[in-house]
Amino acid sequence: MSRIDETRDFIPVRIAVLTVSDTRSPADDRSGDTLVERLTAAGHVLAARDIVRDDRAAIAAQLRAWVADPGIDVILSTGGTGLTGRDVSVEAHRDVYEKEIEAFATVFTMVSMQKIGTSAVQSRATGGVAGGTYLFALPGSPGACRDAWDEILRWQLDYRHRPCNFVEIFPRLEEHRRRK
């Protein structure tokens, strides 16, 4: 079973938060606020924050810019993961991913099922890696952001989490780019 190994030091991760919405502003971005509150309370660093419209090219452009930024380790987006015509965050994320973390969607669905039952099928949360950066697309509700953070990301972004976590493999994410 997973646990925190107190013999290991906590390593803060630099996290960017991107809200995808045609209607939200910094004054009423409750989902973005939820993520910022949780990541900073856990000891991580808010590296950047922005809001972009529900536009696939604009979302992908912001993701690529942050992937290229050496001061950002993880990108959390919120919004645009549903089924409507304007929900294009998943497609934008997949435009950027080098590798998808398929199990993230599965585990998020399992967590959601416990909270909202079969309504969990309407979310298309996703995770992946690009340029040595982790990217996660979360639903736009504060509750879904809480669930993703509290049940998955807070553990996987904690170097002390055992038996394994995302932080300990940061150095190896781009090993395929190194020449021998």
Residue, then its C-alpha position, 0 to 999 in steps of 0.5 A: m500500500s502507498r505511504i509517505d516515507e518520512t526518511r526522505d526529504f520533501i522536494p517542492v515542485r514548480i507547478a503552473v495552473l491553466t484555466v480553460s474557459d470562455t467565461r472565467s476571469p481571475a476574480d471568479d476562477r474557483s477551480g484555479d483557486t482550488l488548485v493553487e490553494r492545494l498545491t501551495a498548502a502542500g509546499h509546492v511552488l506556483a510557477a505560473r497561472d493563466i486563463v485561456r479561451d476554449d480554443r485548441a490552438a491557444i491551449a496547446a500554444q500555452l502548454r508548449a510555452w510552459v513545457a519549454d520553460p525550465g522553471i515549470d515542472v508540472i502543468l495542471s489545466t482545469g476546464g474543457t474536458g467534457l463532451t460539448g463542442r467547446d471542450v477541447s482541452v483533452e485534444a490540445h493536451r494530446d497535441v502536446y504529449e510525447k507520452e500519455i499517462e493512460a492510468f491517470a484517466t482510469v484512476f481519476t474515473m475510479v475516484s470520481m465514481q466514488k464521489i459522483g457515481t456514473s456521472a464520472v463517464q462525462s469527464r475526459a481527464t487526461g495526463g501526459v509528459a512532454g519535454g520533461t514536464y508532466l501535464f494534467a487536464l482536469p475537469g472545470s469544477p472545484g470538486a473535481c480539482r479537489d478530488a484529482w489533487d487530494e486523491i492522486l496528484r498530492w501523492q504522486l507529486d510528493y517525493r516521499h510517496r512510496p512505493c513510487n512517485f512522479v518526482e523521483i523519475f523527473p531526471r529520467l523523463e528525457e533520457h532518450r534525448r541524451r547521446k551516449 
